[in-house]
Amino acid sequence: MSTQRTRLVVALGLVTALTLTACGRSDSPAGSGGGATDAEEFSSTDLQGEIEMWAMGAEGEKLPVLAEAFMAEHPGTTVNVTAIPWDAAYDKFANAITAGTTPDVAMIGSTWSGDFAAQGALEPLPESFDTSGFFEGAVGTTLVDDVAYAVPWYVETRMVYYRTDIAEAAGYPEAPTDWEGFQAMAVAMQEQPEVDWGLNLQPGGEGSWQSVLPLAWSAGAVTDDAEGYQFDSPEVLQAVEYFQSFFADGISDPNPPEGQTEADFTSGRIPMFISGPWMMSLVEDMGGDGFADTYDVAPIPSPDGSTSRSFVGGSNLGVFTTTENRDLAWTWVQYLSDPATQVEWYGQTSALPAVQSAWDDPALSDDPKLAAFGVQLETALAPASYSSWTQVAATFDGEMEKVAKTDADPAASLATVQQTADELGTGLD
């Protein structure tokens, strides 16, 4: 899911080129239960007619500005943008796929591609659509059985925010990158005056996998592969036990009040939390003049302080198989993926460009804290695009809540998650 972005990360990572093979268009209709594996090429010349695009949140509200610029470059074309709220988006798409009334193009949540592609709703990318300039982790969110069914539009990742002034008073001039050292710093910070908790860590519940799985990935876990889901590995168990220890040892609040993250951080009551780059301006605005000098960001810790892996989120752009003007649809997607357009889009929305070269623009590369997010993005991962992921994630989130709040056995909880995953399968069979 996305939120209004107020900052942009500076991308420093290298993307491995993605090779796509395609030769012919599928005749599978939306909702037929099996997507195409090849895609017909598209033409951007002599474009005519109109297309409809659905987009969520602030993107849906502001996208008509880019649509106007695109239409000015292509007289005779019309791009109609429908803004829909995030909380209703998934159901709206699901109903449209069933009814065969999907739009031509849409903004798609980064974990939705597998579900939509498995229903035959999305076109695979044409071979000529080059994705080598995008973040590798972001490209991974578009792949279903090694076929790309969308294009990354914008990205985000998570890091540890920490109060440097409180950390230094606790004896930590820098944040440790290993699990033991990181937890020791949280304990030391908690012992400082007017600090109640060492770390604001989500105690399970909806979306908590975005905090827990990066710990597992940083421990070397593979939570999904060609064989399906892999939640019952020693590395995942190690990560969940580490996650639980923050609550069991009284370092994190198992029942935190909602909507207090920024206030607790700026007051120093809870001097650490995990979130994305959009939180930078929020805490700086709340903290007032000079607050930017009192905090920094650090990578997600790993067991030995080596490779840190966070979650890469954001949204993608997909073309639906029901489109009757695919040339215009794909050209519009290509336009939104152009580095210059992405720089302009950042200026309008502060959304994080998925195209790396867009981040070389001077307007986007001056903040050293943002550079740290760029480094984190180099190794950021996302779950596989399995159509069953939404249901598996819900089970995982529920079990993590038990682990955090009721001291449930991590091994038993992961066994429950794995059983659910095995019963549901990947949806790619």
C-alpha positions in Angstrom: 0.0 0.0 0.0 1.1 3.5 -0.6 0.8 6.7 1.4 1.3 10.3 0.5 5.1 10.6 0.2 6.8 13.7 1.5 10.4 12.8 0.7 12.3 11.0 -2.0 15.1 8.5 -1.5 18.3 8.7 -3.4 18.9 5.5 -5.2 22.4 4.1 -5.2 21.7 0.5 -6.1 22.5 -1.4 -9.2 19.7 -3.3 -11.0 20.3 -6.6 -12.6 18.9 -6.5 -16.1 15.7 -8.4 -16.5 15.3 -10.3 -19.7 11.8 -10.8 -20.9 10.8 -13.1 -23.7 7.6 -12.5 -25.7 6.3 -13.1 -29.1 2.5 -13.3 -29.3 -0.6 -12.0 -27.5 -2.8 -14.3 -25.4 -6.5 -14.7 -26.1 -7.2 -15.5 -22.5 -10.0 -13.2 -21.2 -9.9 -11.5 -17.8 -11.1 -13.9 -15.2 -10.3 -17.0 -17.2 -8.0 -18.3 -14.6 -4.7 -18.2 -16.5 -2.7 -15.3 -17.7 -0.7 -15.0 -20.9 3.0 -15.7 -21.0 3.7 -13.8 -24.2 2.8 -10.3 -25.2 2.3 -8.6 -28.6 4.4 -5.5 -29.3 2.8 -2.1 -29.2 3.2 1.0 -31.3 3.4 4.6 -30.1 2.8 6.2 -33.5 -0.5 7.5 -34.8 -2.2 7.1 -31.4 -5.9 7.8 -31.3 -8.9 7.1 -29.0 -9.2 7.0 -25.2 -8.3 4.8 -22.2 -9.4 4.7 -18.6 -6.9 4.5 -15.7 -7.7 3.7 -12.0 -5.4 5.1 -9.4 -5.5 5.2 -5.6 -5.0 7.9 -3.0 -3.1 11.1 -3.8 -1.9 9.6 -7.0 -5.4 9.3 -8.3 -6.2 12.8 -7.4 -3.1 14.4 -9.0 -2.5 12.1 -12.0 -4.8 14.2 -14.3 -2.0 16.8 -14.4 0.3 14.3 -16.1 -2.6 13.0 -18.3 -3.1 16.5 -19.6 0.6 16.8 -20.5 0.5 13.4 -22.2 -2.5 14.2 -24.2 -0.9 17.5 -25.4 2.0 15.4 -26.8 -0.5 13.0 -28.4 -3.4 15.0 -29.9 -6.4 12.9 -30.5 -6.0 10.8 -27.4 -7.8 10.9 -24.1 -6.7 9.5 -20.7 -9.5 9.4 -18.2 -8.3 9.0 -14.6 -10.6 7.6 -11.9 -9.4 8.1 -8.3 -10.5 5.4 -5.9 -9.8 5.1 -2.2 -7.2 2.6 -1.1 -9.5 0.9 1.4 -12.0 0.0 -1.4 -9.5 -0.6 -4.2 -8.8 -4.4 -3.9 -12.5 -5.2 -3.8 -13.2 -2.9 -6.7 -10.6 -4.6 -8.8 -11.8 -8.0 -7.8 -15.4 -7.3 -8.8 -14.3 -5.7 -12.0 -12.2 -8.7 -13.0 -15.1 -11.0 -12.3 -17.4 -8.8 -14.4 -15.0 -8.1 -17.2 -15.2 -4.4 -16.6 -11.6 -3.6 -15.7 -10.0 -0.3 -16.8 -7.4 -0.2 -19.5 -4.5 0.7 -17.1 -4.3 0.8 -13.4 -2.1 1.5 -10.4 -1.6 -1.9 -8.7 -0.5 -2.6 -5.2 2.9 -4.2 -5.3 1.6 -7.5 -3.7 -1.5 -7.8 -6.0 0.2 -8.7 -9.3 0.1 -12.5 -8.6 -3.6 -12.5 -7.8 -4.6 -10.5 -10.8 -2.3 -12.3 -13.2 -3.5 -15.7 -12.1 -7.0 -14.7 -13.0 -5.8 -13.8 -16.5 -6.5 -10.1 -15.9 -3.1 -8.6 -16.7 -1.1 -8.5 -19.9 2.5 -9.5 -19.7 5.0 -6.8 -20.6 5.9 -6.6 -24.3 9.5 -7.7 -24.9 10.7 -4.2 -26.0 9.7 -2.7 -22.6 13.1 -2.3 -20.9 13.0 -2.8 -17.2 16.7 -2.9 -16.6 16.7 0.6 -15.2 14.4 -0.2 -12.3 15.2 -1.4 -8.8 15.7 -5.2 -8.9 13.5 -5.7 -5.9 10.7 -3.6 -7.4 10.9 -5.6 -10.6 10.5 -8.7 -8.5 7.1 -7.5 -7.4 5.9 -7.7 -11.0 7.0 -11.2 -11.7 4.6 -14.2 -11.7 6.3 -17.5 -12.5 9.2 -15.5 -14.0 6.9 -13.4 -16.3 6.5 -9.7 -15.7 2.9 -8.5 -15.6 3.4 -4.9 -14.6 5.9 -2.1 -14.4 7.2 -0.6 -11.2 5.9 2.9 -10.8 7.2 4.1 -7.5 8.9 2.5 -4.5 9.5 2.7 -0.8 11.4 0.8 1.8 11.8 0.8 5.6 14.6 1.8 7.9 15.2 2.3 11.7 14.6 5.9 12.8 16.5 6.7 16.0 17.2 9.7 18.2 21.0 10.3 17.9 21.0 12.6 21.0 19.5 9.9 23.2 21.6 7.2 21.7 24.8 9.2 22.3 23.8 9.8 25.9 23.3 6.0 26.2 26.8 5.4 24.9 26.0 4.7 21.3 27.4 7.3 18.8 26.2 5.1 16.0 23.5 2.4 15.7 24.8 -1.2 15.7 23.9 -3.2 12.7 23.9 -6.6 14.4 20.9 -8.0 16.3 22.6 -8.3 19.7 24.1 -4.8 19.5 20.9 -3.2 18.3 18.9 -4.7 21.1 21.5 -3.6 23.6 21.2 0.0 22.3 17.4 -0.1 22.6 17.8 -1.2 26.3 20.4 1.5 27.0 18.2 4.2 25.4 15.2 3.0 27.4 17.2 3.6 30.6 17.6 7.3 29.7 15.4 9.9 31.5 11.9 10.3 30.2 12.2 7.3 27.9 9.4 4.7 28.4 10.2 2.1 25.6 13.3 1.4 23.7 11.7 0.7 20.3 8.3 1.2 18.8 7.8 -2.1 17.1 4.4 -3.1 15.6 3.1 -6.0 17.8 1.6 -8.1 15.0 -1.6 -7.3 13.3 -2.3 -6.1 9.8 0.8 -5.4 7.8 3.2 -6.5 10.5 4.8 -9.0 8.1 6.5 -5.9 6.6 8.5 -5.5 9.8 9.1 -9.2 10.6 10.0 -10.7 7.2 12.9 -8.2 6.7 14.4 -9.6 9.9 14.0 -13.1 8.4 15.5 -12.0 5.0 18.4 -10.4 6.9 19.0 -13.7 8.6 19.2 -15.4 5.2 15.7 -16.8 5.0 14.0 -17.6 1.8 10.3 -17.3 2.6 9.1 -18.3 -0.9 10.8 -20.0 -3.9 10.0 -22.3 -6.8 8.7 -24.9 -4.3 6.3 -22.5 -2.7 6.2 -20.9 0.7 9.0 -21.6 3.2 8.0 -20.3 6.6 9.2 -23.3 8.6 12.9 -22.7 8.1 15.4 -22.2 11.0 16.1 -18.6 9.7 12.5 -17.5 9.9 12.1 -19.0 13.4 15.3 -17.2 14.5 13.8 -13.9 13.3 10.5 -14.4 14.9 12.1 -15.3 18.2 14.2 -12.1 18.0 11.0 -10.1 17.2 9.3 -11.7 20.2 12.2 -10.9 22.6 11.5 -7.1 22.3 8.1 -7.7 23.9 9.0 -10.4 26.2 11.9 -8.4 27.7 9.8 -5.2 28.0 11.6 -3.2 25.4 8.6 -2.6 23.1 5.0 -1.9 24.1 2.8 -4.8 23.1 -0.3 -2.5 23.2 0.9 0.8 21.7 -1.7 3.6 21.3 -2.5 4.3 17.6 -1.3 7.5 15.9 1.4 8.4 18.4 4.5 7.4 16.5 5.6 10.9 15.6 4.7 12.4 18.9 6.4 9.7 20.9 9.6 10.0 18.8 9.8 13.8 18.9 9.2 13.8 22.7 11.8 11.1 23.2 9.3 8.8 24.9 10.1 6.1 22.3 13.3 7.1 20.6 13.3 4.4 17.9 10.8 3.1 15.3 10.8 1.5 11.8 9.2 3.2 8.9 9.7 4.7 5.4 11.1 7.9 4.1 7.8 9.8 4.2 8.2 9.9 8.0 11.1 12.3 7.7 9.2 15.4 7.0 6.4 14.4 9.5 8.8 14.1 12.4 10.7 17.2 11.4 7.6 19.3 11.1 6.4 18.1 14.5 9.8 18.5 16.1 10.3 22.0 14.9 13.4 23.9 14.0 16.6 22.0 14.6 14.9 18.6 15.2 16.4 17.2 12.0 19.8 17.3 13.7 18.6 15.1 16.6 17.9 11.9 14.6 19.2 9.7 11.9 18.2 6.5 10.1 19.9 3.1 10.3 19.5 -0.2 8.3 17.4 -3.0 9.4 19.7 -5.1 11.7 20.9 -8.5 10.7 22.1 -11.3 13.0 25.8 -10.6 12.4 25.6 -7.0 11.0 26.3 -8.0 7.4 23.7 -7.9 4.7 20.6 -5.9 5.7 17.4 -6.6 3.8 14.3 -4.5 4.1 10.9 -4.6 2.4 10.4 -2.9 -1.0 6.9 -1.6 -1.4 5.2 0.9 -3.6 2.9 0.5 -6.6 3.1 -0.8 -10.1 1.4 -0.1 -13.4 -0.5 -2.8 -15.2 -2.4 -3.1 -18.5 -5.6 -5.2 -18.4 -6.4 -7.8 -21.0 -9.8 -6.2 -21.6 -8.3 -3.1 -23.1 -9.4 -2.2 -26.6 -6.6 0.3 -27.1 -3.5 -1.4 -26.0 -1.1 0.8 -28.0 -2.3 3.8 -26.2 -2.4 2.0 -22.8 1.2 0.8 -23.1 2.4 4.1 -24.4 0.8 5.8 -21.4 2.6 3.4 -19.1 5.9 4.0 -20.9 5.4 7.8 -20.5 4.8 7.4 -16.7 8.0 5.3 -16.5 10.2 7.9 -18.3 12.8 9.4 -15.9 11.9 13.0 -16.7 8.2 12.2 -16.0 9.1 10.5 -12.7 11.1 13.6 -11.6 8.1 15.7 -12.4 5.8 13.3 -10.6 8.0 13.5 -7.6 7.6 17.3 -7.6 3.9 16.9 -7.6 3.5 14.0 -5.1 6.9 13.2 -3.5 6.3 9.6 -4.7 9.6 7.7 -4.9 10.7 7.0 -8.5 11.1 3.4 -9.5 13.5 4.4 -12.3 17.0 4.8 -10.9 18.2 7.5 -13.3 15.4 9.8 -12.1 17.2 10.0 -8.8 20.3 11.5 -10.3 18.4 14.8 -10.7 19.9 17.5 -8.4 16.4 18.2 -7.1 16.3 14.7 -5.6 19.8 13.9 -4.3 20.8 16.5 -1.7 19.7 14.9 1.6 22.2 12.5 3.2 19.5 10.7 5.2 17.7 9.9 1.9 20.9 8.4 0.6 20.7 5.9 3.3 17.3 4.8 2.1 18.8 4.4 -1.3 21.4 2.0 0.1 18.7 0.0 1.9 16.8 -0.3 -1.4 19.8 -2.0 -3.0 19.0 -5.2 -1.2 15.3 -4.7 -0.4 13.0 -7.7 -1.1 9.3 -8.4 -1.4 7.2 -11.6 -1.1 6.7 -13.6 -4.3 3.7 -12.5 -6.4 1.6 -15.5 -5.5 -2.2 -15.1 -5.8 -2.6 -16.6 -2.4 -0.3 -14.1 -0.7 -3.0 -11.9 0.7 -4.6 -14.8 2.6 -1.2 -16.1 3.8 -0.1 -12.7 5.0 -3.3 -12.3 7.0 -2.6 -15.6 8.8 1.1 -14.5 9.4 0.0 -11.2 10.8 -2.5 -12.9 13.2 0.1 -15.3 14.4 2.7 -12.5 15.0 0.1 -10.7 17.1 -0.1 -13.8 19.3 3.7 -14.1 19.5 4.0 -10.4 20.6 1.0 -10.1 22.9 0.4 -13.6 24.4 3.9 -15.0 24.3 2.8 -17.7 21.9 5.4 -20.2 20.8 7.1 -18.9 17.6 7.6 -22.4 16.2 3.9 -23.3 16.7 2.8 -20.0 15.1 5.0 -20.5 12.1 3.7 -24.1 11.8 0.2 -22.6 11.5 1.3 -20.1 8.9 3.0 -22.9 6.9 0.0 -25.1 7.1 -2.2 -22.3 5.8 0.3 -21.7 3.0 0.5 -25.3 2.1 -3.3 -25.6 2.0 -3.7 -22.5 -0.2 -0.7 -23.2 -2.4 0.8 -20.5 -4.6 -2.1 -20.2 -7.0 0.3 -20.8 -9.9 -0.4 -24.5 -10.5 
